[in-house]
Amino acid sequence: MKRPSCDGKYVAITPEGFDAAKDLGVTLSELGCSFQAHLQNVQALVLQDITPKLKRGKVASLYILGYKQFTTGINLRPVLPRQRDTVGFLCNFSRSSSIE
């Protein structure tokens, strides 16, 4: 995390735990950006891809959960084995056990 030092210059610091991060006002967005930057640095050092190539773009998943703006992420929905069968079973079960 970057925070201003006593002379006004920004320095990189690493909180030692949850309480330290809370005291510094570290946000989830800041942690995510920091992780992404570290991952890119490691990938540049090893000179090969360390993550799979996935299509990236604007996603609405956090917006749907209450975040106030769209974010950039992986444009891929997980596909579960037998997903169609599972959803069909749950729909049928829901219809047969609904209370009127």
Summary of the structure (lengths in Angstrom):
residues: 100
radius of gyration: 21.1
end to end distance: 54.0
largest distance: 68.3
contacts: 164
relative contact order: 0.07
helix: 44%
strand: 14%
